[in-house]
Amino acid sequence: MSLLVDKIAQSESVSDLPMPFSEHLNELRHRLINIVLILATGAVLVFYFSNRILDYLARPVGTLVFISPLEAFHSRIEVALAGGLVLTMPLLLRQIWLFLAPALSVEWRKTVLRMLPLSYFLFAAGASLGFFVVIPATLKFLLAFGTQSVKPMMALGAYLGFVVKMTLVFGAVFQMPLVFYALNRAGIVERESFAGYRKGVYFLCFVAGAFLSPDVFAQFCIAIPSILLFEITLLAMRR
């Protein structure tokens, strides 16, 4: 694996020659077009299964309703875009890598190449935790406040927005080790000073959990993994 990373980092396909500003703009446009095409392709594929996905999402609450003529269609588009983003994430990261690689030293290329697969894995792990564990438990807790005369009737758009938000939040939270590890490698954050803020970080994890989640259970599900990831980050910095 290490030899493969070294070979890619020193590949001739990644030019080290200075580029005029106009060529940078052309390269950026080229990569953005590729990203849009890749994401659109993934979204089209997911759109074909969007009805089944919505049926699965509706299981914890029973029946979803839409209260405007376009809401059901917009919701299928939202599912297709979110699913297409997750499905094509490795290809999107590759396009970003191809644009940024010429500006990086060989050593930083090796670091980024090692971090990209881990970034996708951590995002998938966090999103899966949110989607399969936290969201069902949170919905069960919140719906328990209903009574015989107060029945839940979930609007499709609002419910889908809640699910997508919670899933992306957990995926983003799990990126924390890579962000701080990169800052440490760049010399911006020192491990000793970072460890000195441990109590403050713990407090901010719970504050962020309370701000991003609607109930106590989800707050702990955000805060506890964040604290564990913080400690893992410190171990990675020590290495």
N, C-alpha and C positions, 0 to 999 in steps of 0.2 A: 504493500500500500504506500509506504513511504517513497519507494522508488518511482511509483507511478505519479505521485504528487510532484516529486522533483522533476520528472520528465515533462509533465504538463506545464509546470511553472517556468521551465526554461525552453519551452517549445518555440520554434521559429514562427508559429502562427500568431504569437503575441509579439508585436513589434515594439522595440525599445527606442526607435527613432523618433525625434521630435516631429509633431504634426502641426501644421498651420491651424489657426482658429477655425477657418472655414471647413477644414477636414474634420475637426472635432464635431462641428455642428452637423455635418453630413453623416458622420458615424452615429451621432445621437439620434438623428431622424431615422436612420436605418434600423437601429435597435428598437426604437419606440414602435415603428411599423411592425417589426417582427413580434414584439410583445402583444400588440393589439390583435394581430392575426392568430397568434397562439392562443391567447385568452378567448377570442371569439370562437375558435375551433372547439376548445374545451367546453365553452358555454353551450354551443349547439349540441354537443354530445350529451351533456347533462340535461339539457332542456327536454330531450326525448324521454328521459326517465323522471321528469319533474313531477308528474302526477303521482307516481309511486312514492317518490320522496316526500311529497306533501301528505300522502296517506300515512306514511310512517311517522312523520312529525306530529300528526294529529292524534296518534294513539294515546299519549298521556292525558289528553283533555277531552277525548271523545270526538266531538264534531266542531269544525271550524266554519264560520260564516263570513261572507264578504258583504260589505255594506255600500259598495259603489260598483258601477258596472265594470270598471277597469281593474279593480283590486285583485281579482283572481289572476288575471293575465300578468299584472305587474309582479305579483308574488312568484309566479312561475319564472319570470325573468330574473328576479332576485335570487331564487334558488339556483338557476342556471349559472349566473355570474359567480356566486359564492362557491358552488361546486366546481365550476371551471377553473377558478383561481386555485383551489386546493389540488385539483387534478393535474394542472399544468405547472405547478410551482417549480419543480426541478428545471423545466425548460425555460421558465421566466428567469430563474436565478442564473442560468447559463448565459442568457442574453445580457444580464446586468454584469456578469463576470467579464464577458468579452469586451464590454465597453470600458470597464474600470481597470482591467489588467494592465494595459500599456502604461498607466500612470503609477503603477506599483513597482517596488523593487522585487527582485526574485524572492527574497526572504518573506516579504509580505504576501506575495502570490502564494507561497507554500502555506502560510497561515490561513489565508482566506479559503484556499482549496480544501483545507482540512475542516474549516468551520461551516462551509456551505451544506454538506450532507448532514452534519450535526444540527444545523439550524432547522432544516426541514424536518428531521426526526423530532426535535423538541417541539416545534410548532404542531406537528401531528399528535404528539403525546398530550400536549396541553389542550388542544382542540377536542381530542377524544375524551379526556377527563371531563371537560365542560359539557360536551354533547351527550355522552352516555351515562354519566354519573351525576353531575351537579344539576343539570337542567331538569331531569326527571324528579330528583329529590326535592328541588326547589318548587316545582309545580305542585307536587304532592302536598308540600307544606302550605303553600299559599292557597290552594283550592280547598284545604281543610277549613278555611274560615267561612265557607259558604254555609247556608242553612237551608231548611226546607222551603223557605220563601225567597231565599237569595240564591239563585242558580247561576253558575258561570256560563257565559256565552262569549266565547273568544272570537274576536275579529281576526281574520286571517293575516292582514297586514301587520297589526300590532303584535300578534303572537310570533310571526316569522321574524320581525325586527328584534324581538326579545331573544329568540334562539340564536340568530346570527350574531348579535352583539355579544352574548355570553360566550359563544364558541370562539369568536375572534379575540376576546379579552383573554381567555385562558391560553390560547395559542401565543399571543403577544407576551404574556407574563413569563412564559417558559423560554423566551429569548433572552432573559435578563443575564444569565451566566455568560453568554457570548458577547453581549454588549460591554459588560464590565471587564471581561477578559481582554477584549480588543483595546479598551481604554488603558488597561494596565500594560499591554504590549507596546502601546504607543507612548508610554511614559507620562500619560495624563493623570492617571490614578495610581497611587502607590498602595500596595497591599496593607502596610501597617496603618496608614491613615484611614484606609477604607474599613479595616477591622475595628478601628476606634469608634466608628459610627454605628456599631452593631445595634445598640439599644434604639437609636433613632430609626434605623432601617426597619427593625421589628415593628415599631410603632407605626411607621408609614405603610407597612404592608397591611396592617389591620385597617388603617384609615382608607387606603385605596380599596380594600375589600368591601368596606362599608359603602364607599362612594359608587363602586361599580356593580354591586350586587343588591338584590332587593330583600334579602333575608339573612339571618345570622348564620345559617348553615352554609350558604354560598360564600359569605364573608370569610368564614374559616377555611373553606375550600380554596379560596384565592390566597389568603394570608399564609397558611401553613406551607403549601408548596413553594411560595415565594421565599419564605424564610429558609427552607431546605435548599433551594436553588442558590440563595445568597451564600450559604455555607459551602456549597459545592464550588461556587465561584472563587471563594477564598482558597480552597484547596488547589484549584487549578492555577491560581496565581502563584501559589507556593512552588509548584512544579516549575 
